[in-house]
Amino acid sequence: MAEYTEYWIKEIAPDKMAKSTLVREKQDIVRFLPELGHYKLTELRPEHFRKFYTELRKAKNQKTGKPLSECTVEGVHACLCGILSDAMEGGFLDHNPAWRTYRYAGKKKEKKVADEATTRKLIAALEQESLKYETYFKLIIATGMRRGECCGLKWGDINVKGRSIHICRNVVKVSGEEIIAKAPKTKAGDRYVYFSHEMETLLNEYRKECEWETAEYDGRALTDEDYIFRRKGEPLPMTPSTFTWRFKLILKKHGLPEDLNVHSLRHTNASLLIAGGTDVAIVAGLLGHSQPSTTLDIYTHAFDKNKQAASRKLQAGLDI
């Protein structure tokens, strides 16, 4: 297993996944090699993985000292399944021994979202911030795009007349390497989202500011190839972590729930769409999920609340 994993890292992984994803996979590999690396691939059995996951749940996070989260255990399982699936394709195995060996322990946590009242307070707080940050965070609330997708937007991706945005790239920053913009992982990730008249006004106002900055600092006119959120005086997009840090400051400054994060805005968008009765297939398309089942799995709680409300409404109408 250790020998094949080394081969996988060098020869297979670089051609099938982004550098940032490979960095995460290597973290998972460090966790499973001490326990499973000495086995021959053909010696691996389901009980080896089940026992390993049980022990992994007892391990401590080196930074916090707390037990590893269930999401971490789930991630290690996904990494193992991926590597062993490639081993099958390479003819080293005739089946994947890690399949169906993992079960989520405990209840999955609800995604952190801002309710409607908190969202309104957040929007009011953003209107007191700089135009750049107001535009960025409002775009995510309005469209549900990922933070890297928002960083990857160019002015040419916006159709003001149709009030639509073409999401066709994602910005990634790996420690120690330059920032890159790459195509979405899946076909579903390349998509269109839509915005309101109010957002159109905000984007027009922000574009004027960007036109002035480009002329002032670069000595040229703004073009459709310029990133909407770019480093001052440079052609590169801003780093997603910059907005993560700024968002935390905004929450603290305005007394808003500090357990929210930028990705919470995406979840908030999805939850509000679901609460408004939007069909799951439409929500999946707007979020860039390949399958509606993914949306259903992630937002089970939100859909359950809709089901409960629909049932109560029906029963009240029938006087049951």
C-alpha positions in Angstrom: 0.0 0.0 0.0 2.8 2.4 0.9 4.7 1.7 -2.3 1.6 2.1 -4.5 0.6 5.3 -2.7 4.0 6.8 -3.5 3.6 5.8 -7.1 0.0 7.3 -7.1 1.3 10.7 -5.7 4.0 10.9 -8.4 2.3 9.4 -11.5 -1.5 9.5 -11.2 -2.7 12.3 -8.9 -1.0 15.2 -10.7 -2.9 14.5 -13.9 -6.4 14.1 -12.3 -6.6 16.7 -9.5 -5.7 20.3 -8.7 -2.6 21.0 -6.6 -4.8 22.3 -3.7 -6.7 19.0 -3.7 -3.5 17.0 -3.8 -2.2 18.9 -0.8 -5.3 17.8 1.2 -5.0 14.2 0.0 -1.4 14.1 1.2 -2.6 15.2 4.7 -5.0 12.2 4.7 -2.2 9.9 3.4 0.0 10.8 6.3 -2.8 9.6 8.6 -3.4 6.2 7.0 0.0 5.0 6.0 1.3 4.2 9.5 -1.7 1.8 10.0 -2.3 0.5 6.5 0.9 1.1 4.5 2.6 -2.2 5.4 -0.2 -4.3 3.9 0.0 -5.7 0.4 -2.9 -4.3 -1.7 -4.4 -7.8 -2.1 -4.2 -8.4 1.7 -6.4 -5.5 2.5 -9.8 -6.4 3.9 -12.9 -4.4 5.0 -12.2 -5.1 8.7 -8.8 -3.3 8.3 -10.5 -0.1 7.3 -13.3 -0.3 9.9 -10.8 -0.9 12.7 -8.6 2.0 11.4 -11.6 4.4 11.3 -12.4 3.5 14.9 -8.9 4.2 16.0 -8.8 7.4 13.9 -11.8 8.8 15.8 -9.7 8.5 19.0 -6.8 10.5 17.5 -6.2 14.1 18.5 -5.9 17.2 16.3 -2.4 18.4 16.8 -3.4 22.1 16.8 -6.5 21.9 19.0 -5.9 18.8 21.1 -9.5 17.7 20.4 -10.5 14.5 18.7 -10.5 14.6 14.9 -13.8 15.7 13.4 -16.0 13.2 11.7 -15.5 15.1 8.5 -11.8 14.4 8.7 -12.4 10.7 9.1 -14.8 10.8 6.2 -12.2 12.6 4.1 -9.5 10.0 4.8 -12.0 7.3 3.7 -12.7 9.2 0.5 -9.0 9.5 -0.1 -8.5 5.7 0.4 -11.4 4.9 -1.9 -10.0 7.1 -4.6 -6.5 5.7 -4.4 -7.7 2.1 -4.4 -10.1 2.7 -7.3 -7.1 3.9 -9.3 -5.3 0.7 -8.2 -8.2 -1.3 -9.7 -8.0 0.6 -13.0 -4.3 -0.2 -13.0 -4.9 -3.9 -12.7 -3.5 -4.2 -9.1 -6.8 -5.2 -7.6 -10.0 -6.8 -8.8 -12.2 -4.9 -6.3 -12.0 -2.0 -3.9 -11.7 -3.3 -0.4 -12.5 0.1 1.2 -16.0 0.4 -0.4 -18.8 0.5 2.1 -16.5 0.3 5.1 -17.3 3.7 6.4 -20.4 4.9 8.3 -20.9 8.4 9.5 -20.7 8.4 13.3 -23.3 10.7 15.0 -25.5 13.3 13.4 -24.3 15.5 10.6 -24.2 19.2 11.7 -26.5 21.6 10.0 -24.6 24.0 7.7 -24.0 27.4 9.3 -26.4 29.8 7.6 -27.7 33.3 8.3 -31.5 33.5 8.8 -33.4 36.2 7.0 -33.1 38.7 9.8 -29.4 38.2 10.2 -28.9 38.4 6.4 -30.7 41.8 6.4 -28.4 43.0 9.2 -25.3 41.7 7.3 -26.4 43.5 4.1 -26.8 46.7 6.1 -23.3 46.2 7.6 -21.8 45.6 4.1 -23.2 49.0 2.9 -20.9 50.6 5.5 -17.8 48.9 4.1 -15.7 49.7 1.0 -17.4 49.3 -2.4 -15.1 46.4 -3.2 -16.0 44.3 -0.2 -19.7 45.2 -0.4 -19.8 44.1 -4.0 -17.9 40.8 -3.3 -20.0 39.6 -0.4 -23.3 40.7 -1.8 -22.6 38.8 -5.0 -22.1 35.6 -3.0 -25.3 36.2 -1.0 -27.2 36.9 -4.2 -25.9 34.1 -6.4 -24.5 31.4 -4.0 -21.2 31.2 -5.9 -18.1 29.9 -4.1 -15.5 32.4 -2.8 -12.9 31.2 -5.4 -15.4 31.5 -8.2 -16.2 35.1 -7.2 -12.4 35.9 -7.1 -12.2 34.4 -10.6 -14.8 36.7 -12.2 -13.8 39.0 -15.1 -15.7 42.0 -16.3 -16.4 40.1 -19.5 -18.3 37.4 -17.6 -21.0 39.9 -16.7 -23.9 40.4 -19.0 -25.5 43.6 -17.6 -28.3 43.6 -20.1 -29.3 40.1 -19.3 -28.4 40.5 -15.6 -26.4 37.3 -15.7 -23.0 36.1 -14.7 -21.0 33.3 -16.4 -19.1 31.4 -13.8 -16.3 29.6 -15.7 -13.2 29.7 -13.5 -12.1 29.2 -9.9 -9.2 30.9 -8.2 -7.0 28.7 -6.0 -4.0 29.5 -3.9 -1.7 26.8 -2.6 0.8 27.7 0.1 4.2 28.6 -1.3 2.9 28.9 -4.9 1.5 31.6 -7.1 -2.3 32.1 -7.3 -3.9 30.3 -10.3 -7.3 30.5 -12.0 -8.6 27.2 -13.4 -11.7 25.8 -15.1 -14.4 24.4 -12.8 -13.9 20.7 -11.7 -17.1 19.6 -13.4 -19.3 20.5 -16.4 -22.0 21.6 -13.9 -19.6 24.1 -12.4 -19.5 26.1 -15.6 -22.9 27.8 -15.3 -24.9 31.0 -15.3 -26.3 32.8 -12.3 -28.5 35.9 -12.2 -28.8 39.1 -10.3 -31.3 41.9 -9.5 -31.6 45.5 -10.6 -30.1 46.6 -7.3 -27.1 44.4 -7.9 -26.8 45.8 -11.4 -26.6 49.3 -9.9 -24.0 48.2 -7.4 -21.9 46.5 -10.1 -22.1 49.6 -12.3 -20.9 51.8 -9.4 -18.1 49.4 -8.6 -17.0 49.3 -12.2 -16.6 53.1 -12.3 -14.4 52.9 -9.3 -12.3 50.1 -11.0 -12.0 52.2 -14.2 -10.7 55.1 -12.2 -8.2 52.9 -10.3 -6.9 51.2 -13.5 -6.4 54.6 -15.2 -4.7 56.0 -12.0 -2.4 53.1 -11.2 -2.0 51.3 -14.5 -2.2 54.2 -16.9 -4.7 52.3 -19.1 -8.4 51.6 -19.7 -10.2 48.8 -17.9 -11.0 45.8 -20.2 -13.3 42.8 -20.1 -10.2 40.6 -19.4 -9.6 42.4 -16.1 -10.5 40.5 -13.0 -13.3 42.2 -11.1 -11.5 41.7 -7.8 -7.8 42.0 -8.7 -4.7 43.1 -6.9 -4.0 46.8 -7.2 -1.6 47.5 -10.1 -1.4 43.8 -11.0 -3.2 41.5 -13.5 -3.7 38.8 -10.9 -7.0 38.1 -9.0 -7.2 38.7 -5.3 -6.6 35.7 -3.0 -9.8 34.1 -1.6 -8.3 34.0 1.9 -8.1 37.8 1.9 -11.9 37.9 1.8 -12.1 35.2 4.5 -10.0 37.4 6.8 -12.0 40.6 6.0 -15.3 38.9 6.5 -14.3 37.9 10.1 -13.4 41.5 10.8 -16.8 42.7 9.4 -18.7 40.3 11.6 -16.9 41.3 14.7 -17.1 45.0 13.9 -20.9 45.0 13.5 -21.7 42.5 16.3 -22.9 39.7 13.9 -22.6 36.0 14.6 -18.9 35.2 14.4 -19.5 31.5 13.7 -20.5 32.5 10.1 -17.9 32.4 7.3 -17.8 33.3 3.6 -19.0 29.8 2.7 -22.0 30.4 5.0 -23.2 33.0 2.5 -23.4 30.3 -0.2 -25.4 28.1 2.2 -27.6 31.1 3.1 -28.4 31.6 -0.6 -29.3 28.0 -1.0 -31.4 27.9 2.1 -33.3 31.0 1.2 -34.0 29.6 -2.3 -35.3 26.3 -0.7 -37.4 28.2 1.8 -38.9 30.1 -1.1 -40.0 26.8 -2.7 -37.4 26.7 -5.5 -37.2 23.2 -7.1 -34.2 21.2 -6.1 -32.9 20.8 -9.6 -32.9 24.5 -10.1 -31.0 25.1 -6.8 -28.5 22.4 -7.9 -27.9 24.1 -11.2 -27.4 27.5 -9.7 -25.0 26.1 -7.1 -23.0 24.1 -9.7 -23.8 20.7 -8.3 -23.5 17.9 -10.8 -26.5 16.0 -9.3 -29.6 17.3 -7.5 -28.9 14.4 -5.0 -25.8 16.3 -3.9 -28.0 19.4 -3.1 -30.5 17.2 -1.2 -27.8 15.6 0.8 -26.1 18.9 1.8 -29.4 20.7 2.5 -31.4 17.9 4.1 -32.4 20.1 7.0 -33.7 22.9 4.9 -35.8 20.6 2.7 -37.1 18.8 5.8 -38.4 22.1 7.1 -40.1 22.8 3.8 -41.7 19.3 4.0 -42.9 20.0 7.6 -44.4 23.4 6.5 -46.1 21.8 3.5 -47.6 19.0 5.6 -48.9 21.5 8.3 -50.4 23.7 5.5 -52.2 20.7 3.9 -53.5 19.4 7.3 -54.7 22.8 8.3 -56.5 23.2 5.0 -58.2 19.8 5.5 -59.0 20.5 9.2 -57.1 17.4 10.1 
